[in-house]
Amino acid sequence: MFQLLYVLIYALQPYLDLICFCLAWGLMMILAWTVLSAVRESFAVAKRLHQIPCSNCQFFTGDYRLKCTVHPSVANSEAAINCMDFCEKNNYMTRV
């Protein structure tokens, strides 16, 4: 068994540097691909979560116990992105 392994390593000796070089760079490319995929996915999630309109709605209370008086179960979640009861806050009093 070990004699066969010795012969195999001895036969691959001229190509061993090239094999190790390719394996090392292949692992680095896989690592870079994984990191870039994770970053791309996190940007997609952040973009989707920034579409939640609850903080600009007049029914949003800001209280952690009752976030929305109309739909408290879906407030500040992805289900609230296309809320049919969304009504823009009237901020004209705060500007005066």
C-alpha positions in Angstrom: 0.0 0.0 0.0 2.7 2.5 1.0 4.9 1.4 -1.9 2.1 2.2 -4.3 1.7 5.6 -2.7 5.4 6.3 -2.8 5.5 5.5 -6.5 2.5 7.7 -7.2 4.0 10.7 -5.3 7.3 10.1 -7.1 5.6 10.1 -10.5 3.6 13.3 -9.6 6.7 15.1 -8.2 7.3 17.4 -11.3 3.6 18.4 -11.3 3.1 18.7 -7.6 3.9 22.5 -7.5 1.4 23.2 -10.3 -1.3 21.1 -8.6 -0.8 22.8 -5.2 -0.8 26.2 -6.9 -4.1 25.5 -8.8 -5.7 24.1 -5.6 -4.7 27.1 -3.5 -6.0 29.6 -6.1 -9.1 27.6 -6.6 -9.9 27.7 -2.9 -9.3 31.5 -2.9 -11.7 31.9 -5.8 -14.3 29.8 -4.1 -13.9 31.9 -0.9 -14.2 35.2 -2.9 -17.2 33.9 -4.8 -18.9 33.0 -1.5 -18.2 36.4 0.1 -19.4 38.3 -2.9 -22.6 36.2 -3.0 -23.2 36.9 0.6 -22.7 40.7 0.1 -25.0 40.7 -2.9 -27.7 38.8 -1.0 -27.4 41.2 2.0 -27.8 44.2 -0.3 -30.9 42.6 -1.9 -32.4 42.0 1.6 -31.6 45.5 2.7 -33.2 47.0 -0.4 -36.4 44.9 0.1 -36.6 45.9 3.8 -36.2 49.6 3.0 -39.5 49.4 1.0 -41.5 48.9 4.2 -43.6 52.1 4.5 -44.7 51.7 8.1 -42.6 54.5 9.6 -44.2 57.1 7.3 -47.8 55.9 7.9 -50.2 57.9 10.1 -51.4 54.7 11.8 -47.8 53.8 12.9 -47.5 54.5 16.7 -43.8 53.9 17.2 -44.6 52.0 20.4 -43.1 48.5 20.6 -46.4 47.1 22.2 -48.7 48.4 19.4 -46.8 49.4 16.3 -49.8 49.8 14.0 -53.4 50.4 15.0 -54.8 48.9 11.8 -52.6 45.8 11.2 -50.5 45.2 14.3 -49.5 41.7 13.2 -47.8 42.8 10.0 -46.4 46.1 11.0 -42.7 46.6 10.2 -42.5 43.3 8.3 -42.3 42.4 4.6 -46.0 41.7 4.5 -46.6 45.5 5.1 -44.8 46.5 1.8 -48.1 46.7 -0.2 -50.4 47.7 2.7 -53.8 48.8 1.4 -54.4 51.0 4.5 -51.2 53.0 4.1 -51.8 56.7 4.6 -49.0 59.2 4.5 -48.3 61.2 7.7 -49.4 64.9 7.6 -46.1 66.6 8.6 -47.3 70.1 7.7 -47.8 71.0 11.4 -44.2 70.1 12.3 -42.8 72.4 9.5 -44.6 75.6 10.7 
